[in-house]
């Protein structure tokens, strides 16, 4: 083996993508010490996305303090890549881990996300990659827009920073200062869902309950987002309600499109373009990828499927390692997606609570066994 590309997602709840890539690379080195190992851990827009980009491309993690989900200061960060691109995880300023057990989604704000963007702009950023995973908010991105200069006025002309509870108070939005700040700036949004802003498949109905919303609150939040969409259409002539991905992160997908002219793209496509996958994979003998659970969704635009699609176009074989293989994944569908082989790293069908502590050991052992078999086959 002369060259391998190792490009896994995280094994959620057990190993980060950086740890998975390192273990896979270590296994390759133990069996093929002379092989060129290209490690490109990936993230999906949520927690760990900044780290995965920095590991793959280099750059620096910038520590700072911004407004948290409840308008109080929190320690946060963003990543600055070597070419000046800034990567921001929405969750670093407005994520569920920052609210703990205080699931009060009507009161939470994305203001800190806008502050992270503003700090990046002050340092000269011209391109921002914004990941939408893991939010605790449902303000349609209004908080972030306010932090960047948008002014939200109620019907009496008083300005305020909307939250989920007060979206229906918006009467007019003044974007003049925000437009000036974002002039010449491109914003790429990592968004892996197609949910619209409102309705049964919208932000409040689908994701509100996990953020603390009961049925009555879901209805109020949904009405607020519908009102926001109506004001945006009235003031700017932009239709955001039915835009695929608008409902991501409590309507932040819609807000990013309306306020920042953000382009919503599948997270894996953003990652693969940014790390220049095709360029780095040229001449590879094998592409190794993986995730915690390999299921039907994996083949429909998630990380593993995205990697396989790109590799297939380059006629490169792909091997998947996963903590679990779902019953609906069969050989035919995997091969059609560009996956040559897939394996579970677990030796026995244990519950997650028992298998998780062994993930590191199981991943390394499975990877090493596969590589030994490959080495033997090449010697025959």
C-alpha positions as CSV (number, residue, x, y, z in Angstrom):
1,X,0.0,0.0,0.0
2,X,1.5,3.3,-1.1
3,X,-1.2,5.8,-0.1
4,X,-4.5,5.9,1.9
5,X,-6.9,8.7,2.6
6,X,-8.6,8.5,6.0
7,X,-11.6,10.7,6.2
8,X,-14.0,9.6,9.0
9,X,-16.9,11.4,10.7
10,X,-17.1,11.1,14.5
11,X,-18.4,8.1,16.3
12,X,-20.9,10.1,18.2
13,X,-20.9,9.6,22.0
14,X,-17.5,7.8,21.9
15,X,-14.8,9.2,19.6
16,X,-14.3,12.5,17.8
17,X,-13.5,12.4,14.0
18,X,-10.0,13.5,14.9
19,X,-9.6,10.6,17.3
20,X,-11.0,8.2,14.7
21,X,-8.7,9.4,12.0
22,X,-5.7,9.2,14.3
23,X,-6.5,5.6,15.3
24,X,-7.0,4.5,11.7
25,X,-3.8,6.2,10.7
26,X,-1.9,4.5,13.6
27,X,-3.2,1.1,12.4
28,X,-2.0,1.8,8.8
29,X,1.4,2.8,10.1
30,X,1.7,-0.4,12.1
31,X,1.0,-2.6,9.1
32,X,2.3,-0.4,6.2
33,X,4.9,1.8,7.8
34,X,6.0,3.3,4.5
35,X,2.5,4.2,3.3
36,X,1.5,7.9,2.8
37,X,-1.4,8.5,5.2
38,X,-3.7,11.5,4.4
39,X,-5.8,12.2,7.5
40,X,-8.8,14.4,6.9
41,X,-11.3,14.1,9.8
42,X,-14.6,15.7,9.1
43,X,-17.5,17.4,11.0
44,X,-21.1,17.9,10.2
45,X,-21.6,21.5,11.3
46,X,-22.1,20.7,14.9
47,X,-19.7,20.3,17.8
48,X,-16.2,19.3,16.6
49,X,-16.5,20.9,13.1
50,X,-13.9,23.6,13.8
51,X,-11.5,21.0,15.2
52,X,-11.9,18.8,12.2
53,X,-11.2,21.6,9.7
54,X,-8.1,22.7,11.7
55,X,-6.8,19.1,11.9
56,X,-7.3,18.6,8.2
57,X,-6.0,22.0,7.0
58,X,-4.1,23.6,9.8
59,X,-4.8,27.1,11.1
60,X,-5.6,28.4,14.5
61,X,-8.4,28.2,17.1
62,X,-9.3,31.7,18.2
63,X,-10.6,31.9,21.8
64,X,-13.0,34.7,22.7
65,X,-16.0,35.7,24.8
66,X,-19.5,36.3,23.4
67,X,-23.1,36.5,24.4
68,X,-24.5,33.0,25.3
69,X,-28.0,31.6,24.7
70,X,-29.4,33.6,27.7
71,X,-27.6,36.9,26.9
72,X,-24.9,36.2,29.5
73,X,-21.2,36.0,28.6
74,X,-19.8,32.6,27.6
75,X,-16.3,31.4,26.5
76,X,-16.4,30.6,22.8
77,X,-14.1,30.2,19.8
78,X,-13.9,30.0,16.0
79,X,-11.3,28.6,13.6
80,X,-9.2,30.5,11.2
81,X,-7.8,28.5,8.3
82,X,-4.5,29.2,6.5
83,X,-6.3,30.9,3.6
84,X,-8.2,33.3,6.0
85,X,-11.5,31.4,5.9
86,X,-13.2,31.4,9.2
87,X,-15.2,28.4,10.5
88,X,-17.9,29.0,13.1
89,X,-19.9,26.4,15.0
90,X,-23.2,27.9,15.9
91,X,-23.2,25.6,18.9
92,X,-20.2,27.3,20.3
93,X,-22.4,30.4,21.2
94,X,-25.9,29.1,21.1
95,X,-25.7,25.3,21.6
96,X,-27.7,23.0,23.8
97,X,-24.7,22.2,26.0
98,X,-24.6,25.8,27.0
99,X,-28.1,25.8,28.4
100,X,-27.8,22.6,30.4
101,X,-31.1,21.6,31.9
102,X,-32.5,25.1,31.3
103,X,-34.4,24.3,28.2
104,X,-36.3,27.6,27.6
105,X,-36.2,27.8,23.9
106,X,-38.5,30.9,23.7
107,X,-35.9,32.9,25.6
108,X,-32.7,31.8,23.9
109,X,-30.7,33.9,21.3
110,X,-28.3,33.5,18.5
111,X,-26.7,36.9,19.3
112,X,-23.4,35.3,20.2
113,X,-23.2,33.7,16.8
114,X,-23.4,37.1,15.2
115,X,-20.7,38.3,17.6
116,X,-18.4,35.5,16.5
117,X,-19.0,36.5,12.9
118,X,-18.4,40.2,13.8
119,X,-15.1,39.4,15.5
120,X,-14.0,37.4,12.4
121,X,-14.9,40.3,10.1
122,X,-12.9,42.7,12.3
123,X,-9.9,40.6,11.7
124,X,-10.3,40.7,8.0
125,X,-12.3,37.5,7.2
126,X,-13.8,37.5,3.7
127,X,-15.3,34.0,3.8
128,X,-17.2,32.5,6.7
129,X,-18.3,28.9,7.0
130,X,-21.1,28.6,9.4
131,X,-22.2,25.2,10.9
132,X,-25.8,24.9,12.1
133,X,-25.7,21.8,14.3
134,X,-26.7,21.5,17.9
135,X,-28.6,24.8,18.5
136,X,-30.7,25.6,21.6
137,X,-32.5,28.5,19.8
138,X,-35.6,29.2,17.7
139,X,-35.2,32.9,16.9
140,X,-34.8,32.6,13.1
141,X,-31.3,34.0,13.3
142,X,-32.6,37.4,14.4
143,X,-30.2,37.6,17.3
144,X,-27.2,37.0,15.1
145,X,-28.4,39.6,12.6
146,X,-28.9,42.1,15.4
147,X,-25.3,41.5,16.6
148,X,-24.1,42.4,13.1
149,X,-26.1,45.6,12.9
150,X,-29.7,44.7,11.9
151,X,-32.3,46.8,13.7
152,X,-35.6,45.1,14.6
153,X,-38.4,47.6,15.4
154,X,-41.8,46.9,16.9
155,X,-45.0,48.7,15.7
156,X,-44.2,51.7,17.9
157,X,-40.7,52.1,16.4
158,X,-38.8,50.8,19.4
159,X,-35.9,48.5,18.6
160,X,-35.3,45.2,20.4
161,X,-33.5,41.9,19.9
162,X,-36.1,39.2,19.1
163,X,-36.1,35.8,20.6
164,X,-38.5,33.0,19.9
165,X,-41.1,34.5,22.2
166,X,-41.0,38.0,20.6
167,X,-40.7,37.3,16.9
168,X,-44.4,38.3,16.4
169,X,-43.5,41.8,17.7
170,X,-41.3,42.5,14.6
171,X,-42.9,45.2,12.5
172,X,-39.9,46.4,10.4
173,X,-36.3,45.4,9.9
174,X,-33.6,47.9,9.0
175,X,-30.6,46.1,7.4
176,X,-28.5,49.1,6.3
177,X,-25.7,48.7,8.8
178,X,-25.6,44.9,8.4
179,X,-25.4,45.2,4.7
180,X,-22.5,47.6,5.0
181,X,-20.6,45.2,7.3
182,X,-21.2,42.2,5.1
183,X,-20.4,43.9,1.8
184,X,-18.0,41.7,-0.1
185,X,-18.3,38.9,2.4
186,X,-19.4,35.3,1.4
187,X,-21.1,33.1,3.9
188,X,-21.4,29.3,3.3
189,X,-23.8,27.5,5.6
190,X,-23.4,23.8,6.5
191,X,-27.0,22.5,6.5
192,X,-27.9,18.8,6.3
193,X,-31.6,19.0,6.6
194,X,-34.3,20.1,4.1
195,X,-37.0,21.1,6.6
196,X,-39.0,24.3,5.7
197,X,-39.2,27.1,8.3
198,X,-42.8,26.5,9.5
199,X,-45.5,23.9,9.6
200,X,-45.5,20.2,10.6
201,X,-42.0,19.7,9.2
202,X,-40.7,23.1,10.4
203,X,-38.2,24.2,12.9
204,X,-40.5,24.5,15.9
205,X,-42.6,21.3,15.3
206,X,-39.6,19.0,14.6
207,X,-36.9,20.4,16.7
208,X,-38.6,22.5,19.3
209,X,-39.5,19.7,21.7
210,X,-35.9,18.6,22.2
211,X,-35.1,22.2,23.1
212,X,-37.8,22.3,25.8
213,X,-41.0,23.3,23.9
214,X,-44.3,21.8,24.8
215,X,-47.2,21.6,22.3
216,X,-48.5,25.1,23.1
217,X,-45.0,26.6,22.9
218,X,-44.4,24.9,19.6
219,X,-47.5,26.6,18.2
220,X,-46.3,30.0,19.4
221,X,-42.8,29.5,18.1
222,X,-44.2,28.4,14.7
223,X,-46.4,31.4,14.5
224,X,-43.5,33.6,15.3
225,X,-41.3,32.2,12.5
226,X,-44.2,32.5,10.1
227,X,-44.5,36.2,11.1
228,X,-40.8,36.7,10.6
229,X,-41.0,35.2,7.1
230,X,-43.9,37.6,6.3
231,X,-41.9,40.6,7.5
232,X,-38.8,39.6,5.5
233,X,-40.9,39.2,2.4
234,X,-42.6,42.5,3.0
235,X,-39.4,44.5,3.7
236,X,-37.0,42.8,1.3
237,X,-39.0,40.8,-1.2
238,X,-37.3,37.6,-0.1
239,X,-39.2,34.3,0.3
240,X,-37.7,32.1,3.0
241,X,-40.5,30.1,4.5
242,X,-40.3,27.1,2.1
243,X,-36.6,27.3,1.3
244,X,-35.1,23.8,1.9
245,X,-33.1,23.9,5.1
246,X,-34.8,27.1,6.3
247,X,-36.0,25.2,9.4
248,X,-32.5,24.2,10.4
249,X,-31.3,25.3,13.9
250,X,-34.5,27.0,15.0
251,X,-34.8,28.9,11.7
252,X,-31.2,29.9,11.5
253,X,-31.1,28.4,8.0
254,X,-33.7,30.9,6.9
255,X,-32.0,33.7,8.8
256,X,-28.6,33.0,7.3
257,X,-30.1,33.1,3.8
258,X,-32.2,36.3,4.4
259,X,-29.8,38.3,6.6
260,X,-26.4,37.2,5.4
261,X,-27.1,36.0,1.8
262,X,-25.8,32.7,3.0
263,X,-25.6,29.8,0.6
264,X,-27.0,26.6,2.3
265,X,-25.1,23.5,1.3
266,X,-24.7,20.0,2.5
267,X,-22.1,19.9,5.2
268,X,-20.1,17.1,3.6
269,X,-19.9,19.0,0.3
270,X,-18.6,22.1,2.1
271,X,-16.0,19.9,3.9
272,X,-14.8,18.0,0.8
273,X,-14.5,21.2,-1.2
274,X,-12.6,23.0,1.5
275,X,-10.1,20.2,2.2
276,X,-9.7,19.7,-1.5
277,X,-10.5,16.1,-1.3
278,X,-10.2,15.3,-5.0
279,X,-6.7,16.9,-5.1
280,X,-5.5,15.0,-2.1
281,X,-7.0,11.6,-3.0
282,X,-5.3,11.3,-6.3
283,X,-3.4,8.0,-6.5
284,X,-4.9,6.6,-3.3
285,X,-5.0,2.8,-2.9
286,X,-8.0,3.0,-0.5
287,X,-10.3,5.6,1.1
288,X,-11.2,4.8,4.7
289,X,-14.2,6.4,6.2
290,X,-16.6,5.7,9.0
291,X,-19.2,6.8,11.6
292,X,-21.0,5.6,14.7
293,X,-23.9,4.1,12.9
294,X,-23.9,3.2,9.2
295,X,-27.5,3.2,8.1
296,X,-29.7,4.2,5.1
297,X,-29.3,7.9,5.9
298,X,-25.5,7.4,5.5
299,X,-26.0,6.8,1.8
300,X,-28.3,9.8,1.3
301,X,-26.0,12.8,1.7
302,X,-24.4,12.4,5.1
303,X,-20.6,12.2,5.5
304,X,-20.0,8.6,4.5
305,X,-22.2,8.8,1.5
306,X,-20.7,12.1,0.4
307,X,-17.2,10.7,0.6
308,X,-18.2,7.6,-1.3
309,X,-19.8,9.6,-4.1
310,X,-16.7,11.7,-4.6
311,X,-14.4,8.7,-4.4
312,X,-16.6,6.7,-6.9
313,X,-16.2,9.4,-9.5
314,X,-12.4,9.0,-9.1
315,X,-12.7,5.2,-9.3
316,X,-11.3,4.8,-5.8
317,X,-12.3,2.0,-3.5
318,X,-14.0,3.0,-0.2
319,X,-14.1,1.0,3.1
320,X,-16.4,2.0,5.9
321,X,-15.9,1.1,9.5
322,X,-18.8,1.8,11.9
323,X,-19.9,1.1,15.4
324,X,-23.1,-0.5,14.1
325,X,-24.5,-1.5,10.8
326,X,-28.2,-1.0,10.4
327,X,-30.3,-3.8,8.9
328,X,-31.5,-1.7,6.0
329,X,-27.9,-1.4,4.6
330,X,-27.2,-4.1,2.1
331,X,-24.4,-4.9,-0.2
332,X,-26.2,-3.8,-3.3
333,X,-27.1,-0.3,-2.0
334,X,-23.6,0.2,-0.6
335,X,-21.9,-0.8,-3.9
336,X,-24.2,1.4,-5.9
337,X,-23.2,4.3,-3.6
338,X,-19.5,3.7,-4.2
339,X,-18.7,1.7,-1.1
340,X,-16.6,-1.4,-1.7
341,X,-16.9,-2.9,1.8
342,X,-18.3,-2.1,5.3
343,X,-17.6,-3.5,8.7
344,X,-18.7,-3.1,12.3
345,X,-15.9,-2.7,14.8
346,X,-17.8,-4.5,17.5
347,X,-17.2,-8.2,18.2
348,X,-20.5,-8.8,19.8
349,X,-24.0,-7.3,19.7
350,X,-23.6,-5.3,22.9
351,X,-25.8,-2.4,24.0
352,X,-24.2,1.0,23.4
353,X,-23.5,1.5,27.1
354,X,-21.2,-1.5,27.1
355,X,-19.8,-1.1,23.6
356,X,-18.9,2.6,23.8
357,X,-16.0,2.3,26.3
358,X,-14.4,-0.3,24.0
359,X,-14.7,1.8,20.9
360,X,-11.0,2.9,20.8
361,X,-9.7,-0.6,21.2
362,X,-12.3,-2.1,18.8
363,X,-11.7,0.4,16.1
364,X,-7.9,-0.1,16.1
365,X,-8.1,-3.9,16.2
366,X,-10.6,-4.0,13.3
367,X,-8.7,-1.6,11.2
368,X,-5.4,-3.5,11.8
369,X,-7.0,-6.9,11.0
370,X,-8.3,-5.5,7.7
371,X,-4.9,-4.2,6.8
372,X,-3.2,-7.5,7.6
373,X,-5.7,-9.3,5.4
374,X,-5.0,-6.8,2.6
375,X,-1.2,-7.3,3.1
376,X,-1.5,-11.0,2.9
377,X,-3.6,-10.8,-0.3
378,X,-1.0,-8.6,-2.0
379,X,1.7,-11.1,-1.1
380,X,-0.1,-14.1,-2.7
